Amino acid sequence: MNHFWQHPLVETAGYYSVVVLCMIVFLAVFEMVTKYNNWEEIQKGNLAVAMATGGKVFGIANIFRYSIDQHDTLISMMGWGVYGFVLLLVAYFMFEFLTPRFKVDDEIQNNNKAVGFISMVISVGLSFVIGASIT
């Protein structure tokens, strides 16, 4: 029976399922910390929100990609993935803090595509740094 759990198809399905569940939870956390409703704004055609949210999705997935690559157990992979997500969340707050001339959430909600793009690039870029540092 133990051999079943180590089959590549079963492992892939397990990693996939856990990452999808984590993605849903983490996007819900991001939804709670932003001043706007991501999916409502995306439905309205707000490209800035779509870019910022897409960057978060890519960032989370990329962190888990590194976590899966570096760890051989589901629990270890999850732990490092959660840690990476926390670091990505900290980066979100740092972006807001480091832009005192305007409120990032307000600009993104107002469809400022430049701010949405920078938010996306920060999430994607830092996900590579976070992922590479996962050991």
Order of alpha helices (4+ residues) and beta strands (2+ residues): alpha-alpha-alpha-alpha-alpha-alpha-alpha
